[in-house]
Amino acid sequence: MLRSRLCVVTTQSAIDLPQLENKSLETRNVTPELMDDPGLERSEHLRALKALGRINWLSRTARSLAREMEHVLGPVPDRKIRVLDMACGSGDIILPLQRLLLRQSIEAEIDGCDASPVAIDFAAFQAEMSGSRAQFFLRNVLKDPLPEGYDLIISSLFLHHLRDAEIPALLSKLANSAELGFVISDLVRSRLGYWMAYLASMAVTRSAVVRVDSLLSVRSALTISEIDSYMFEAGLNAGSRVYRCFPCRFISSWRRA
């Protein structure tokens, strides 16, 4: 449960942040995260997005996604593939992911979508500054239809935001929209993961938003058996696989027959 409150003062307003205690992680405890609050001050949101980019880099997220994307694709395609990064945040994994795939002779055009206008604006700015041609657009994937024409859909650190009933529904939606399959990277709920999230957030950022949300994320994350069960519930047991990867994360993928 959330206990005491601490106040983080910003240049324009104050954000009330919950201080977490490490309670039981045996079951999911899905609590809305601070970054999901549309009233979060823009400067705090941007600061958090930058911190998450550093955490993704340390976690080798692009590398683990690229490895599994190669599995889902099978033989190297003789054309450029189209990839959608769902709930892309700052879009920080897109450029490294393109480079890693190109090393395996896979040319990929990767776009991003997110429900946050702040994230989309920041991702588009970052892409422009780096010379990337990635396109970013607003999309609430729980309410809106997914765009068509993408070979693969990928996602990182999004599934744990969802309620139990929303997960198999979204997995089915991904399978219906992607031409070839999808790859998901997310946290594994465990005590080790909880403390690693705490230490990593303390080490890489002063963003109180990230420090709070990182622990909320682990408490709402899935275990390997839970994501496996949701894949089965979505009717995707054939062509799917789930496994742990560094650090305290899992990869879940599905490949169309």
N, C-alpha and C positions, 0 to 999 in steps of 0.2 A: 504494500500500500504506500501511497505517497504521504509523507509526513510533513516535516518543516518546509517553509518556503524561504527562498533566498532571492534577493532583488538585484538584478543586474541593470545598472544605469547606463543608458546610451545617450547619444547627443541630443535626441529629441524626446525620448520617452523612456519609461522603465518597463522591463519585461520581468514578470514574475515567473521564476523557474523552480520546479520541484526538486528537492534534494532526495535522492533515492536511497533506499536501504535494500540490501541484497536478501530478498525473500526467496521462498522456494521457487525453483525453476522446473518443477515436475510438470506443471501444466502451463499453457499459454496464458499470458495476461496482456491482452491487446489494449493499449492505452494510446489515445491520439498523441502524436509527437508534436513538439513545438514548431517544427518546420512545416507541418501540415496546417498550421493556423494561418488563414488568409490575412489576419491582422498583424502578423509578425512584421516588425520594421524592416524595410528593404535592406538597410545596411547590415543588420544582423543576419538576414537571409543570405546575402552575398558572402558574408564572412563564413557562414556555415557551409555554403556550397564549395568555397575554396578549400576548407578543411577536409571535406569529404573527398575532394579530388586527391589530396595528399594521402588520405587513408586508403583510397583505392589503389594508388600507386604502390604504397607499402604492402598492400595485400595481393599484389600481382593479379588484380582482377582481369585486366585485359588478356593476360597470358592464359589464365585458366579458361576464359571464354573462348579464346582463339583455338585452343587445343580441342575443345568440345565441338566447336563449329566445324572443324575439319572432319571430325567423326560424323556429324550429321550430314555434311555435304557428300561424304564418300569420295569417289574419284574426283580429282581436280577438275572443276568445270571449265569448259572452253569459252566461257563468256564472263563478263562482269556480273557479279551477284548483287542483288539489292537487299539491304539489311535495315531493319528498323530497331533502334534502341528505344524500347518502351520505358516511360518514366525515366528519362535520360538525365534529369538534373542538369548539371552544368555541361554535360556532354564530354566529360573529361576522358572517358575511355575510348572515344571514337578514333582519334588520331593514332594512338598506340596500337589499337586493334587493327586498323588498316595496315600499319607497317608490319605487324606480326603475320597477318594473313598473306601479305605480298611476299614475304620470305618463303612462303610455301606455294608461291605462284598462283595465289588466289587474289584476284582483283575485286575489291568490294566498294560499293557505294553505300555509305551508311548515313541514314537520317535519324533524327531524334524527335520524340514527342513527350510532352509533360503537361500536367494540369496546372502548373504554376507559371504565370506570366513572367515573374521575376527570373525563374530558372531558364525559361526559353529565351528571354532577352539576353541574359548573361551567356548562355551557350552560343547563341548566334554571334555575339560580339567576340567571344573567344575563337570561334571558327574563322571569322573574318580576319582577326589578327594573325592567325596561324596559316592563313592561305587555304584553309579547308573549304571544300565545296559542299559540305554537309548542310542540309536543310533542316530547320527546326520549326515545329508547329505545335499549337495548343491542342491537347486532346485528353479528355477524361476517359480513360480506357474502361472504367467500370460502367459508365453511362453511355458513351458514344461508341459507334461501330469503329473497328480498327480499319485502317486504310488497306486497300488491296494492292497487289502487285509486288509485294515483298517476298523474297525467297526465304529469308530467315527473320525471325523476331527474337531479339535478345533482351534480357532485363537483369539489372543488378540492384540488390537491396530494395526491392519493391514489394515482394510477396509478403513479407512480414508485417506490412501495414494493413493487410486485409483481414477481415473477419473470416471465421472458419467457412461459412457458407459461400463466401465470395471466391475462395481459392479454386475449387474445382470448376466453377462457372467460368472464371477467367482462363484457366488452362484449356478448357474446351474452346473458348473464343480464340485463343492463340492458334490452336490446331486447325480451326476452320479458316483462319485468315492467312496463315503462312503457307507458301507454296511447298516448301521442303521440310520445315520443322522449326523448332524453337530451342533456345538454350537459356536457362535461368541460373543466376548465381545469387545466393543469399546466405544469411547467417544460420548457424546451427545453435539451437538453444542448449546451453550447458554452463556449468559453473566456471569452467576454464574460459569459455568464450566471454562470459560476463566480466571476468577480471582482466582478460586481454583487451576487451573493449574499453574498460575503465583506464587501463594503463596507456593504451594507444591514444585515446582522446586527450588525456592529460599531457602526453608528450608532444603531440603535433599541433595543438591549437589552444588558444585561450578562449575560444568560442564556448560560452556557457550553454548555448543551444545544442551544439554537438556533444558536449560532455553529458548533458542530460539525455538527449535523444539516443546516444550510443547505448546506454544501459536500458532504456525503454525498448530499443530495437531487439536486444538479446532476449528480453523477457517476453516479447511477442513473436520471437522467431520459432521456427519449426525444428523438429528432430528429423532424422533420416526416415524413420518409420512413418512419421506423419506425412511428409511430402510424398513418400511412396504410396501411402494410402489415398491421398488426394489425386494422384495420377491415375490410380485404379478407378476411383470414383468418377473421374472425368472420362473413363473409357479409353485411356491412353497407355494401358499397361503394355500393349504390343508396340514395340518400337521405342520404348522409353528406357532410361537408365538414370539412377541417382547414386551419387557417391560423395564422400567427403573430399575437401581439398583445403589447401593452406589459405588463410589461417582460421580455423574454426568456422569454415563455410562449407556449403554443399553446392554441387552442380547437378541440375536436373535438366534433362533434355528429352526431346521426342523427335523421331524421324519418320516422315511419311513413308509408307511402304512403297 
